[in-house]
Amino acid sequence: MSEIVKADNAGGTHGQPVRTTAVVTYSDPDWRVMFVQDQGSAIYIEMPPNAVVQSGDRVEITGTLSSLANGLDHVKVSALTKNNALPPPLQVTDYAALPAFLSTFVVVEGTVRWTGMQNGRPAVQLFLGEKPMLAYVRQGLISDLPPLGSKVSVAGVAAADVDSNGQLRGTKLFSPSPQCIKILKPGPSDPFALPVKTLAELKQIPAGATWPVSGRAGVWTTPWRDL
């Protein structure tokens, strides 16, 4: 795996056939998203339509280095073994540092300020101080997500969050299951006991979040982009 990463970055071996094995850290066949990692080296792969793999599978990957220097072309993936342990996550203490670890299995901490469905997937909005982080959670239900106000750690793959023009605007997390979320400190039993937010601060909170606003409890329904 490390040889593929080095060759892809070098830029002089594009089109070269490659073969490697690695453990799947995250996969979503509907979005055709897959991340694999082996011995500290990790890459993103556009999941082939016929691939049937999931997190924890050790897979064999064949393909050619992309001429665009963005991964592999003509990819074929086949599962070798199932239910392998995921690699130990890399502890990242500052969300701003995540762009340096894209495709890597990491673990971050934060306080849960919202849970719900985002783009058809269960998701958790974390805050570390005033810095937000959205984590998508596979193979889970809304009821599996931690209560609002809880301090948690979430293990998942750091992924680029790009806009409609393909420009990087931040990072997000792809967590393979609710079991990758650990509650470090439970939140209050009454979610309206959370600190009050101003309307300006609510621009960073997804639509549908339940939050007390200026002394009044309500549900935030206006998307931030419309403000």
Phi and psi in degrees as a GROMACS rama.xvg file:
@    title "Ramachandran Plot"
@    xaxis  label "Phi"
@    yaxis  label "Psi"
@TYPE xy
-61.7564  -33.2827  SER-2
-65.6801  -37.2275  GLU-3
-65.8607  -43.9206  ILE-4
-62.0946  -44.9418  VAL-5
-64.1209  -44.0474  LYS-6
-65.0263  -38.8509  ALA-7
-64.537  -38.782  ASP-8
-73.8717  -29.8031  ASN-9
-68.4613  -38.2354  ALA-10
85.752  -1.06899  GLY-11
-104.707  1.39483  GLY-12
-125.483  23.9784  THR-13
-67.022  137.067  HIS-14
94.7194  -8.08497  GLY-15
-72.2297  132.533  GLN-16
-66.5034  142.344  PRO-17
-136.606  155.007  VAL-18
-146.127  132.133  ARG-19
-154.861  170.616  THR-20
-125.558  150.041  THR-21
-164.036  170.931  ALA-22
-99.9742  133.662  VAL-23
-73.7061  122.222  VAL-24
-95.8264  -23.6134  THR-25
-160.7  139.237  TYR-26
-146.46  143.88  SER-27
-143.358  97.9872  ASP-28
-63.7156  -30.2219  PRO-29
-66.9301  -39.2104  ASP-30
-90.8116  -5.05904  TRP-31
56.3942  43.3371  ARG-32
-112.007  132.145  VAL-33
-148.468  137.455  MET-34
-122.825  139.583  PHE-35
-131.046  155.065  VAL-36
-149.721  145.105  GLN-37
-154.158  123.279  ASP-38
51.6103  44.4344  GLN-39
87.6809  -12.5677  GLY-40
-99.231  135.152  SER-41
-138.716  147.012  ALA-42
-142.925  158.052  ILE-43
-93.5176  140.839  TYR-44
-132.602  132.22  ILE-45
-70.8214  115.609  GLU-46
-65.4543  125.136  MET-47
-60.9511  145.393  PRO-48
-57.713  -31.1588  PRO-49
-95.9572  4.26081  ASN-50
-74.934  136.693  ALA-51
-124.754  87.2289  VAL-52
-139.657  161.346  VAL-53
-145.839  171.596  GLN-54
-56.4394  135.913  SER-55
96.0754  -10.608  GLY-56
-77.4356  134.089  ASP-57
-89.3704  126.111  ARG-58
-123.892  156.67  VAL-59
-101.679  133.261  GLU-60
-122.453  128.514  ILE-61
-124.92  152.425  THR-62
171.749  -165.063  GLY-63
-128.456  147.655  THR-64
-64.2063  130.955  LEU-65
-65.2814  140.909  SER-66
-69.8812  -14.7952  SER-67
-94.6706  4.11683  LEU-68
58.8159  39.532  ALA-69
-130.577  35.0791  ASN-70
121.073  -137.43  GLY-71
-119.71  147.129  LEU-72
-110.237  161.696  ASP-73
53.4202  47.828  HIS-74
-79.7582  138.243  VAL-75
-127.814  134.662  LYS-76
-128.404  132.08  VAL-77
-136.592  137.766  SER-78
-77.4535  134.392  ALA-79
-99.9237  -48.964  LEU-80
-140.987  157.737  THR-81
-111.658  162.58  LYS-82
57.8704  38.0921  ASN-83
-78.8128  153.196  ASN-84
-67.4013  138.538  ALA-85
-70.6088  152.999  LEU-86
-63.1514  150.566  PRO-87
-57.482  128.38  PRO-88
-70.2903  145.605  PRO-89
-81.5415  124.855  LEU-90
-73.8243  122.537  GLN-91
-120.114  119.034  VAL-92
-96.1013  -7.13395  THR-93
-134.188  120.479  ASP-94
-56.2429  -31.3664  TYR-95
-65.1654  -18.8211  ALA-96
-85.9509  -10.7275  ALA-97
-61.364  -33.378  LEU-98
-57.5317  -22.017  PRO-99
-78.3782  -7.85443  ALA-100
-126.936  31.3356  PHE-101
-59.0668  138.198  LEU-102
79.672  -5.90008  SER-103
-89.2859  144.58  THR-104
-76.9813  114.938  PHE-105
-126.491  172.914  VAL-106
-135.514  133.664  VAL-107
-127.594  161.926  VAL-108
-117.217  158.739  GLU-109
177.395  176.436  GLY-110
-105.152  132.339  THR-111
-74.7347  120.94  VAL-112
-113.906  -10.2782  ARG-113
-163.416  143.046  TRP-114
-136.626  148.301  THR-115
164.973  -159.487  GLY-116
-99.3359  132.485  MET-117
-134.986  119.72  GLN-118
55.0324  35.847  ASN-119
80.3155  9.16899  GLY-120
-127.154  143.935  ARG-121
-58.8199  140.838  PRO-122
-147.659  157.534  ALA-123
-129.348  129.588  VAL-124
-97.6005  117.503  GLN-125
-102.822  153.071  LEU-126
-130.419  134.863  PHE-127
-118.102  100.307  LEU-128
67.6091  -120.587  GLY-129
-104.241  8.19329  GLU-130
-93.5569  123.944  LYS-131
-90.8329  156.295  PRO-132
-149.731  125.202  MET-133
-98.146  128.529  LEU-134
-119.631  120.121  ALA-135
-84.2129  142.166  TYR-136
-123.794  118.456  VAL-137
-85.1245  158.341  ARG-138
55.342  41.8669  GLN-139
-144.144  169.022  GLY-140
-113.779  163.757  LEU-141
-56.8439  -37.275  ILE-142
-67.0468  -16.9294  SER-143
-82.266  -12.6208  ASP-144
-81.9537  153.317  LEU-145
-71.2233  155.284  PRO-146
-65.4836  153.513  PRO-147
-57.837  143.209  LEU-148
85.4173  -6.07397  GLY-149
-74.2978  141.681  SER-150
-89.5016  125.387  LYS-151
-135.076  163.962  VAL-152
-115.387  140.258  SER-153
-128.343  124.406  VAL-154
-98.3933  135.98  ALA-155
-176.963  -177.281  GLY-156
-91.9479  128.813  VAL-157
-74.1653  125.949  ALA-158
-131.364  152.473  ALA-159
-72.3043  138.288  ALA-160
-107.356  107.902  ASP-161
-112.851  154.276  VAL-162
-88.6357  -175.063  ASP-163
-65.6233  -16.3161  SER-164
-97.2554  6.50353  ASN-165
79.6489  12.6093  GLY-166
-89.8549  135.341  GLN-167
-68.1205  124.434  LEU-168
-116.536  -1.19192  ARG-169
158.308  -159.695  GLY-170
-130.89  159.448  THR-171
-137.741  174.487  LYS-172
-123.494  135.86  LEU-173
-110.082  105.818  PHE-174
-98.5735  129.42  SER-175
-70.181  -21.0338  PRO-176
-166.597  162.173  SER-177
-61.8643  -22.2383  PRO-178
-65.5727  -14.7156  GLN-179
-86.4639  2.63401  CYS-180
-106.913  124.934  ILE-181
-117.227  130.308  LYS-182
-84.4558  116.578  ILE-183
-88.6304  -32.7678  LEU-184
-150.794  117.063  LYS-185
-62.258  149.605  PRO-186
-80.0134  173.492  GLY-187
-67.7129  150.545  PRO-188
-66.7311  -28.105  SER-189
-104.23  108.209  ASP-190
-62.8847  -20.0897  PRO-191
-81.0121  1.9451  PHE-192
-84.0081  -3.96753  ALA-193
-66.6616  157.237  LEU-194
-58.9554  142.468  PRO-195
-70.6107  139.863  VAL-196
-112.347  146.579  LYS-197
-80.0728  167.104  THR-198
-62.0416  -36.2566  LEU-199
-62.9934  -40.2978  ALA-200
-70.0555  -27.2865  GLU-201
-69.1827  -12.7111  LEU-202
-61.1682  -21.8624  LYS-203
-94.3734  4.50899  GLN-204
-107.901  133.299  ILE-205
-61.2419  150.887  PRO-206
-59.7095  141.429  ALA-207
99.0329  -7.629  GLY-208
-71.3914  142.232  ALA-209
-93.3278  124.495  THR-210
-156.912  141.333  TRP-211
-76.501  129.57  PRO-212
-119.038  116.301  VAL-213
49.076  43.9858  SER-214
88.5033  -2.81295  GLY-215
-121.988  129.56  ARG-216
-81.422  139.657  ALA-217
-168.004  -179.851  GLY-218
-109.527  125.681  VAL-219
-80.0797  115.888  TRP-220
-118.899  -11.017  THR-221
-87.5197  119.808  THR-222
-58.8937  140.819  PRO-223
-59.4888  -31.4952  TRP-224
-67.0623  -17.2085  ARG-225
-89.8219  -2.50966  ASP-226
